[in-house]
Amino acid sequence: VVNAGGALEALMEAKQNGKIGHIGLTAHSVEVFEKALEMDWVETIMFPYNIVENQGEALMKKCTEKQVGFIDMKPLAGGAIENISLALRYICANPDVSVVIPGMADYKEAEENVKACLNTQPFTQEELEALEAEMKKIAKEDIAIETFTMPREEAIKYMEERQEPYKVELIQDLPEDAVISFYKQGDFTDLCAGPHLM
């Protein structure tokens, strides 16, 4: 990624030529998150953050201090969180979150997500208790995150079988020889876009 002739060089050139506006990176561990904050070319960092995964909170504050955008991935803990509205309100109440990217299958879900994100009302005691119950339930389940890869054509079939047309389109836009990365947590599976720094 960062070696001469690698992806970063191509991204820098694309930015210089006005083809892209910003360069960011995705991290899946606190160590990579910390390393990313030391790189002067990183303008955004995408990292998991939700009611049960808050290990990046201190680094999210550093993002704000350094004026690096924080993109929240897995806001619903890979589909494990049932109370979507409360979970999104919890995330959007954190001033260190620049963007949250919840999954949605249809227009109704998109509307519900927007409504939750725009709700800035303080949490009631009942809502806080509901959040705590959800956290305890998920922590008790202790669902591991798995990663796996597939060649492009297999990945297209896999997502067609899962009835995920948007993700099929995303994969179809990739080169024919691409190897597609996925992560899975319980029943939830999603694309894991790269390149990543390890």
N, C-alpha and C positions, 0 to 999 in steps of 0.2 A: 504494500500500500504506500509506504513512505519512502521507499528506495528510489533511486534515479530511474526515470522511465516508468514509474508506477502510477497508481490511481491518483495519488495526491497531486503529482505533477500535472496530470491531465485536467484535474479539477481546477487547479490554480490558473491554468491556461484558459479554461472555459470561463472562469470568473473574470479574468482580465479582458476577455473578448466580449463580455456582456451576455454570455449564454446562460449563466446561472448567477444568482444573486449572493448566495451564502454557502459556506461549507460547514457541515457538522459531522458528528459521528455518533454511533450507537455503542453503548457500553452495557455489559451484562454483569459486571462485577465492580465492586467499589474500587478495586485496585486500578482497573482500566479507567474508571470515572476520574480518579485522582490524577492519573497520568494525562488524561485528555485536557484537564484544566491547566496543565503546564505547557501545552502546545499553543503557540500564539496564533496559529491559523484556524483553530477551532472556534466557530461562532455559535454553534448550538450543540447541545449534548442530549441524546435521547436515552432514557434510563427508566427502569420500572419504578413506579411509585403508586401505592394504594393504601388502603386501611390496614393491610397486613405486611406490606413490603415498604418499610420506611428507612431502610439502612442508608439511603443516599441523602437524607434530609440536611445533614451538615454541609455536604458538597453542593447541594442545591442552593444553599445560602451563599456559598462561594461563587456560584454561577452569577447570582444577582450582583454581588460585589464586583465581579470582573466584567459585568455586562455581557455575559454569555447566555444565550437563550436556553431554557430548560424545557424539553419536550417530554411529556409524560407518556410512556408506553405502558401497556398492561394496567390501565386504571381500574379494571374490573378483575384483576388477579387471574387472568387467563380464563375468564368466564365463571370463576368460582363464587364471585360475589353476586348475591341474588337481588339485594336492594340497590339497584343501579342509581336511582336518583340520589340517595344519601351518599353513596360512594363518590359520585361525581361532584356533589356539593362539597364534600370533605376535601377533595383535591383542589377544586377551584377556590376554596377559602385560603389556600396557601399562596401568599404573594410571590413565592419563588418559582411558581409554575407559570411558564410562558404560554404553553400550548398543551392541551390534553387530547389524545387521539383514541377515543373508545371505538370499538367495532360496532357496526350496525348493519342489520340485514335488509332493512326497508325504510321507507320515508317516515313511517310512524315512529320507529325507533330513533331516527335522526331528530325528529321533532322533540321527543321525550328527552333526549340527551341535551339538546340546546336549552330546553326549559330548565332542566336541572342545573346546568352550568350558569344560567343567568339568575338563578335564585340565590341572592346574597343574604337572605334572612338568617339570623343567628340560629343555631340548633336549639331545639327545645330539649328538656330533660328526657322526654320520651324518645326523641330521635337519637340522642347520645347513647341511651341504653340499647336501642336497636343496633347502632353501629358496634357497640361493645359486644353484643351477642353474636353479631356476624363475624367479628374478628375472632372470637373464641371458637366458633364453629369451624372456621377455615383453618385456624392454627391447629386444632385437634385433628383435622383430616390429614394434615402434613403431606399434601400432594406434591410429588417430585416433578421437576421440570426436565423433560427429555428433549434432546435435539437430534435431528436426523436429516439426511439429504436424499435427493432423488434427481435423476436426469430430467431435463425439461419436459419431455413428452409424458413421462410417468407422472410428473407433478401436475400437468394439465389434467390428465385422467383422474388423478386423486382428488383434485379440487372440483372437477365436474361431478364426481360421485358424491361429494359433500355438498353439492348444490351451492357453490360459491362463485357465481359468474364474474364478479368483480376481480377476484383473485386469479381466476383463469385468464382474464384480460391482461392483468399485470405480468403473469408468467409468459403469456404469448408475446409480449413486447420484449422479452429477453432473448439474447442470442440462442441459436439452435443447440449449441454445445454447452449451454449454461447448466451448472449443477445448482439446484434450488435447495436452500436451507429452510428447515422448519423447526419450530419448537412446539412441544405438546405438554399440556398440564391437565390431567384428568381427561375430560371429553373435549377440551378446547385445543384446537390446532391452528397455528397461524404461520404465515411466512416470516422468515427471519432474514431481512435484507442486509446485505453487506456492502462494501467490505468492512470488516471489523478489525480493530487493533486488539491483540491479545497480549 
